[in-house]
Amino acid sequence: MNKSEFIDAIAAKTEMSKAAAGRALEAVLETITEAVAKGDSVSVIGFGSFESRKRAARTGKNPQTGAAIKIAATTVPAFKPGKAFKDKVAAANTKKGGKKK
Protein backbone atom coordinates (compact mmCIF):
# COMPACT_ATOMS: atom_id res chain seq x y z
CA MET A 1 0.00 0.00 0.00
CA ASN A 2 1.44 3.37 -0.95
CA LYS A 3 0.62 6.76 0.57
CA SER A 4 -2.19 7.57 -1.84
CA GLU A 5 -3.84 4.17 -1.28
CA PHE A 6 -3.45 4.73 2.46
CA ILE A 7 -5.22 8.08 2.19
CA ASP A 8 -8.02 6.45 0.14
CA ALA A 9 -8.45 3.78 2.85
CA ILE A 10 -8.58 6.39 5.62
CA ALA A 11 -11.15 8.41 3.66
CA ALA A 12 -13.33 5.33 3.10
CA LYS A 13 -13.21 4.17 6.74
CA THR A 14 -13.87 7.61 8.24
CA GLU A 15 -16.18 9.05 5.57
CA MET A 16 -13.79 12.01 5.28
CA SER A 17 -12.89 13.62 2.01
CA LYS A 18 -9.61 12.46 0.48
CA ALA A 19 -8.19 15.94 1.01
CA ALA A 20 -9.10 15.92 4.72
CA ALA A 21 -7.76 12.38 5.12
CA GLY A 22 -4.50 13.45 3.46
CA ARG A 23 -4.15 16.43 5.80
CA ALA A 24 -4.88 14.21 8.82
CA LEU A 25 -2.27 11.65 7.75
CA GLU A 26 0.31 14.39 7.14
CA ALA A 27 -0.40 15.86 10.59
CA VAL A 28 0.04 12.46 12.29
CA LEU A 29 3.28 11.69 10.46
CA GLU A 30 4.69 15.16 11.08
CA THR A 31 3.83 14.99 14.79
CA ILE A 32 5.48 11.57 15.19
CA THR A 33 8.57 12.72 13.24
CA GLU A 34 8.97 15.91 15.30
CA ALA A 35 8.56 14.07 18.62
CA VAL A 36 11.07 11.33 17.75
CA ALA A 37 13.54 13.91 16.38
CA LYS A 38 13.41 15.67 19.78
CA GLY A 39 14.20 12.37 21.52
CA ASP A 40 10.68 11.68 22.74
CA SER A 41 8.91 8.35 22.37
CA VAL A 42 5.45 8.12 20.78
CA SER A 43 3.35 5.18 22.01
CA VAL A 44 0.04 4.16 20.46
CA ILE A 45 -1.43 1.42 22.65
CA GLY A 46 -2.11 -1.72 20.61
CA PHE A 47 -0.19 -0.42 17.60
CA GLY A 48 3.37 0.24 18.75
CA SER A 49 6.01 2.75 19.77
CA PHE A 50 8.19 5.09 17.76
CA GLU A 51 11.50 6.14 19.34
CA SER A 52 15.05 7.15 18.54
CA ARG A 53 17.97 4.84 19.21
CA LYS A 54 21.67 5.62 19.35
CA ARG A 55 24.07 3.51 17.31
CA ALA A 56 27.66 3.38 18.49
CA ALA A 57 30.58 4.04 16.18
CA ARG A 58 31.91 0.87 14.62
CA THR A 59 34.24 -0.52 11.98
CA GLY A 60 32.76 -1.86 8.76
CA LYS A 61 34.04 -3.10 5.42
CA ASN A 62 33.89 -1.51 2.00
CA PRO A 63 32.07 -4.22 -0.01
CA GLN A 64 34.01 -3.43 -3.19
CA THR A 65 37.53 -3.40 -1.78
CA GLY A 66 37.20 -5.19 1.55
CA ALA A 67 39.03 -2.28 3.21
CA ALA A 68 38.08 -1.42 6.79
CA ILE A 69 36.12 1.83 7.16
CA LYS A 70 35.01 3.76 10.23
CA ILE A 71 31.25 4.19 10.60
CA ALA A 72 30.36 7.17 12.80
CA ALA A 73 27.95 7.02 15.71
CA THR A 74 24.43 8.12 14.81
CA THR A 75 20.87 8.30 16.03
CA VAL A 76 18.21 6.41 14.07
CA PRO A 77 14.40 6.16 14.27
CA ALA A 78 12.97 2.84 15.42
CA PHE A 79 9.53 1.25 15.63
CA LYS A 80 8.53 -1.49 18.05
CA PRO A 81 5.15 -3.07 17.21
CA GLY A 82 2.62 -3.59 19.99
CA LYS A 83 1.21 -6.96 20.99
CA ALA A 84 -2.16 -6.48 19.24
CA PHE A 85 -0.39 -5.52 15.99
CA LYS A 86 1.98 -8.51 16.16
CA ASP A 87 -0.89 -10.88 16.99
CA LYS A 88 -3.00 -9.66 14.06
CA VAL A 89 -0.11 -10.03 11.58
CA ALA A 90 0.72 -13.52 12.92
CA ALA A 91 -2.94 -14.60 12.69
CA ALA A 92 -3.26 -13.30 9.12
CA ASN A 93 -0.11 -15.17 8.06
CA THR A 94 -1.28 -18.38 9.75
CA LYS A 95 -4.57 -18.29 7.81
CA LYS A 96 -2.69 -17.85 4.52
CA GLY A 97 -0.44 -20.82 5.18
CA GLY A 98 2.69 -18.96 6.21
CA LYS A 99 4.78 -15.96 5.30
CA LYS A 100 4.81 -14.33 1.88
CA LYS A 101 8.16 -14.32 0.14
LINJOWO-V148311 format. One record per residue. N is the residue number from 1. OMEGA is omega in radians with two decimals (none if undefined). NEAR is the number of other C-alpha atoms within 10 Angstrom. Layout:
# LINJOWO-V148311
n = [N:N]
omega = [OMEGA:OMEGA]
near = [NEAR:NEAR]
This chain:
# LINJOWO-V148311
n = [1:2:3:4:5:6:7:8:9:10:11:12:13:14:15:16:17:18:19:20:21:22:23:24:25:26:27:28:29:30:31:32:33:34:35:36:37:38:39:40:41:42:43:44:45:46:47:48:49:50:51:52:53:54:55:56:57:58:59:60:61:62:63:64:65:66:67:68:69:70:71:72:73:74:75:76:77:78:79:80:81:82:83:84:85:86:87:88:89:90:91:92:93:94:95:96:97:98:99:100:101]
omega = [3.08:-3.04:-3.10:3.07:3.10:3.11:3.10:3.14:3.10:-3.13:-3.13:-3.09:-3.07:-3.07:3.05:3.00:3.10:3.13:3.14:3.11:3.10:3.11:3.13:3.12:3.12:-3.13:3.13:-3.12:3.13:3.14:3.11:-3.12:-3.13:-3.12:-3.13:3.11:3.10:-3.12:3.11:3.05:3.10:-3.12:3.04:-3.05:3.14:-3.14:3.13:-3.11:3.04:-3.13:3.04:3.11:3.12:3.04:-3.14:3.05:-3.13:3.10:3.11:3.12:3.00:-3.06:-3.13:-3.05:-3.07:-3.13:3.10:3.08:3.10:3.08:-3.06:3.03:-3.12:3.06:-3.08:3.05:3.13:3.09:3.07:-3.11:3.09:-3.09:-3.11:3.12:-3.14:-3.13:-3.13:3.12:3.14:-3.14:3.14:3.13:3.11:3.14:-3.10:3.13:3.09:-3.09:2.97:3.07:none]
near = [7:6:10:11:10:14:23:16:15:19:18:13:10:9:11:15:14:16:12:14:21:19:13:16:16:13:12:11:11:12:13:18:16:11:15:19:15:10:13:14:16:17:16:11:12:13:13:16:16:19:20:18:14:11:12:10:11:10:9:12:12:10:8:6:7:9:9:11:11:11:13:10:11:10:12:12:13:14:14:13:17:15:13:13:15:15:13:11:12:13:12:13:13:11:9:9:8:11:11:6:3]
